[in-house]
Amino acid sequence: MSGKHKQQNNRRGNMLKVAIYGKGGIGKSTVTSNLAAAFANMGKRVIQIGCDPKADSTINLLGGEPLRPVMNFMREEDEEPNELAQISKEGYGGILCIETGGPTPGLGCAGRGIIATFQLLEDMELFEHYKPDVVLYDVLGDVVCGGFAAPIREGYADKVLIVTSGEKMALYAANNISSAVRNFEDRSYARVFGIVLNHRNVENETGKVQAFSEKIGVPIVGEVPRSDEIIHWEEQGKTVIEGNSDSEISKCFFDLATLLWKEEEKA
């Protein structure tokens, strides 16, 4: 790791920095954006960075309006942005939303888009200027290559949440993510904080995920029941926290946010 990165990591030391991983379509963005909204409701200053070429991580924090990804800006304008406002937008609860995006489909590597975006945000001194309490990275976990591992490998995140259901491929991806994080643990990078079970009503789902949890030695720290309420609010471009912060589903996210914050305070 470069000296520059080490310096910047030290300045980030008093922030809760969490990377949320999982296979495509498993509900990472739902978990991440609801966590962000929960933290905002708790009075925290939050940044959410979508690290998925689909660039839809923050859409339910922005009233259903997609955000222009950083890679699109650089490709279409043929230059780097001069100011943060060109590549970000404040959403629900003042959450600063950023999407890395990816290359033109079929050309280039999506992982490189993440690295290029992170380098740009370093140069713009995002963390120093914005001074967030919480930074959340929503990361595709099907392929944990160099780019997609950047949030954990480059010291941007301290904790990793793995979102999975009891489906075979979701657990397969979760196992790969856990292995990837373990490869970096001896270098004092991020560690897996826990598993979030996002229910899909698979047969014996809880038992399957509990068995997986025991096998890799990582606790289940949150559960999200299968819910039409989440779908209802997302169709309106909202998180369930924004739609109904008092609901049982919202409580799942508040509980997880509280657990993460308490662990951060202990550190």
C-alpha positions in Angstrom: 0.0 0.0 0.0 1.3 3.4 -0.9 2.3 6.0 1.7 -0.5 8.2 0.4 -3.0 5.5 1.1 -1.6 5.0 4.6 -1.9 8.7 5.4 -5.5 8.9 4.1 -6.4 5.7 6.0 -5.3 7.3 9.3 -7.5 10.3 8.6 -10.4 8.0 8.0 -9.9 6.3 11.3 -12.9 7.7 13.2 -15.4 6.6 10.6 -17.5 3.5 10.3 -16.6 2.1 6.9 -18.5 -1.0 5.8 -18.4 -2.9 2.5 -21.6 -4.8 1.7 -20.9 -7.8 -0.6 -23.1 -10.5 -2.2 -23.9 -12.0 -5.5 -25.8 -10.0 -8.1 -29.5 -9.7 -7.4 -29.3 -10.9 -3.8 -30.5 -7.6 -2.3 -27.3 -5.8 -1.5 -28.6 -2.5 -2.7 -31.8 -2.9 -0.6 -29.7 -3.7 2.5 -27.1 -1.0 1.8 -29.6 1.8 1.1 -31.8 0.9 4.0 -28.8 0.8 6.3 -27.7 4.2 5.0 -31.3 5.6 5.7 -31.3 4.1 9.2 -27.9 5.7 10.0 -29.2 9.0 8.6 -32.3 8.7 10.8 -29.9 8.2 13.7 -28.3 11.6 13.0 -25.2 10.3 11.2 -23.6 11.9 8.2 -23.5 9.2 5.6 -21.9 8.5 2.2 -23.1 5.6 0.0 -20.9 4.5 -2.9 -22.3 2.1 -5.4 -19.6 -0.2 -6.8 -21.6 -2.1 -9.3 -21.6 -1.5 -13.1 -25.4 -1.4 -13.0 -25.2 1.8 -11.0 -28.5 1.4 -9.2 -27.3 1.2 -5.6 -28.5 4.7 -4.6 -31.7 4.9 -6.7 -34.1 4.4 -3.7 -32.3 7.2 -1.8 -32.9 9.5 -4.7 -36.6 9.2 -5.3 -36.2 6.6 -8.0 -34.0 8.9 -10.1 -30.8 7.3 -11.4 -27.5 9.0 -10.7 -24.9 9.7 -13.4 -22.0 7.3 -12.6 -18.5 8.6 -12.4 -17.3 6.4 -15.2 -20.0 7.7 -17.5 -19.1 11.3 -16.7 -15.4 10.7 -17.5 -16.2 8.8 -20.7 -18.8 11.3 -22.0 -17.1 14.5 -20.9 -13.6 13.1 -21.7 -12.2 14.7 -18.6 -12.2 14.3 -14.8 -14.9 16.3 -12.8 -13.8 19.5 -11.2 -16.1 19.3 -8.3 -18.0 16.7 -6.3 -21.4 18.0 -7.3 -20.7 16.8 -10.9 -20.6 13.1 -9.8 -22.7 13.0 -6.6 -26.1 13.9 -5.3 -27.6 14.3 -1.8 -30.5 12.0 -1.2 -32.8 11.0 1.6 -31.6 12.3 5.0 -28.7 14.2 3.4 -27.0 10.9 2.3 -24.3 11.7 -0.2 -24.7 9.3 -3.1 -22.0 8.3 -5.6 -22.0 5.5 -8.3 -18.8 4.2 -9.8 -20.5 2.7 -12.9 -18.5 0.7 -15.3 -17.1 0.7 -18.8 -19.0 0.6 -22.1 -20.6 -2.9 -22.1 -18.2 -5.4 -23.7 -15.3 -3.0 -23.5 -12.9 -2.8 -20.5 -13.0 -4.1 -17.0 -15.6 -3.0 -14.5 -13.2 -3.5 -11.6 -10.9 -0.9 -13.0 -13.8 1.5 -12.9 -14.0 1.1 -9.2 -10.2 1.7 -8.8 -10.3 4.8 -11.0 -13.3 6.2 -9.1 -11.6 5.6 -5.7 -8.4 7.3 -6.9 -10.5 10.3 -8.1 -12.3 10.6 -4.8 -8.9 10.5 -3.0 -7.7 13.3 -5.2 -10.8 15.3 -4.5 -10.3 14.7 -0.8 -13.9 13.5 -0.4 -13.6 12.2 3.1 -11.6 15.2 4.4 -14.1 17.7 3.1 -17.4 15.8 3.8 -16.3 14.3 7.1 -18.8 11.4 7.2 -19.6 9.3 10.2 -20.5 6.3 8.0 -19.3 5.2 4.6 -21.1 2.3 2.9 -19.8 0.5 -0.2 -22.3 -1.6 -2.2 -20.1 -4.1 -4.0 -20.9 -6.8 -6.5 -19.6 -10.1 -5.1 -19.9 -12.6 -8.0 -16.2 -12.0 -9.0 -13.9 -10.7 -6.2 -11.1 -9.6 -8.6 -8.7 -6.8 -7.9 -11.2 -4.0 -8.7 -14.1 -5.5 -6.7 -11.7 -6.2 -3.8 -10.5 -2.6 -3.7 -12.8 -1.5 -0.8 -11.2 -4.2 1.4 -7.7 -4.4 -0.1 -7.0 -0.7 -0.3 -8.2 0.0 3.3 -11.3 1.9 2.4 -13.5 -0.4 4.5 -12.9 -1.9 7.9 -15.9 -4.2 8.1 -17.5 -6.5 5.5 -21.1 -7.6 5.5 -22.0 -10.6 3.3 -25.6 -10.6 2.1 -26.9 -14.1 1.2 -30.0 -16.2 1.0 -30.2 -19.9 1.4 -29.9 -20.4 -2.4 -27.0 -22.5 -3.6 -25.4 -19.9 -5.8 -25.8 -17.1 -3.2 -24.0 -19.2 -0.6 -21.3 -20.1 -3.2 -20.6 -16.4 -3.8 -20.7 -15.7 -0.1 -18.0 -18.4 0.5 -15.8 -16.8 -2.2 -16.2 -13.4 -0.6 -15.3 -14.7 2.8 -12.2 -16.4 1.3 -11.2 -13.2 -0.4 -11.4 -11.2 2.7 -9.4 -13.8 4.7 -6.6 -13.4 2.2 -6.2 -9.8 3.3 -6.8 -10.2 7.0 -3.1 -10.7 7.9 -2.4 -7.3 6.4 -4.8 -5.5 8.8 -7.3 -4.8 6.1 -11.1 -5.3 6.5 -12.6 -8.3 8.3 -15.9 -10.0 7.8 -18.2 -8.6 10.5 -21.2 -10.8 9.7 -23.8 -12.3 7.4 -27.1 -10.7 6.6 -29.7 -13.3 5.8 -32.0 -11.9 3.1 -34.8 -14.4 3.0 -36.0 -15.8 -0.3 -38.2 -18.5 1.3 -36.0 -21.3 0.2 -36.7 -24.7 1.9 -34.9 -24.9 5.2 -33.3 -21.5 4.5 -32.4 -20.5 8.0 -30.8 -23.9 8.7 -28.7 -23.7 5.5 -27.4 -20.3 6.3 -26.8 -21.2 9.9 -24.8 -24.2 8.8 -22.8 -22.0 6.4 -22.3 -19.4 9.2 -20.8 -22.1 11.5 -18.7 -23.5 8.7 -16.9 -20.2 8.0 -17.0 -19.0 11.6 -18.9 -15.8 10.8 -22.1 -14.9 12.8 -25.5 -14.0 11.3 -25.8 -10.3 12.4 -29.0 -9.4 10.6 -32.1 -11.0 9.0 -34.5 -9.4 6.5 -37.8 -11.3 6.1 -39.2 -11.7 2.6 -41.5 -8.7 2.4 -43.9 -7.1 0.0 -43.4 -3.9 2.0 -39.9 -3.4 0.6 -41.1 -4.0 -2.9 -44.0 -1.6 -2.4 -41.7 1.3 -1.3 -39.0 0.6 -3.9 -41.6 0.9 -6.6 -42.0 4.4 -5.3 -38.3 5.0 -5.4 -38.0 4.9 -1.6 -36.3 2.7 1.1 -38.7 1.1 3.6 -37.0 3.3 6.2 -38.2 6.4 4.3 -41.6 4.9 3.6 -42.4 3.6 7.1 -39.6 3.9 9.6 -41.8 2.3 12.3 -42.4 -1.0 10.5 -41.1 -4.3 11.6 -38.9 -4.5 8.4 -37.4 -1.1 9.2 -36.6 -2.3 12.7 -34.3 -5.0 11.1 -32.2 -2.3 9.5 -32.2 -0.1 12.6 -31.0 -3.1 14.7 -28.2 -3.8 12.3 -27.1 -0.1 12.1 -27.1 0.1 15.9 -25.0 -3.1 16.2 -22.5 -1.8 13.7 -22.3 1.6 15.4 -21.8 0.1 18.9 -19.0 -2.0 17.5 -17.4 1.1 16.0 -17.6 2.9 19.3 -15.8 0.0 21.0 -12.9 0.1 18.5 
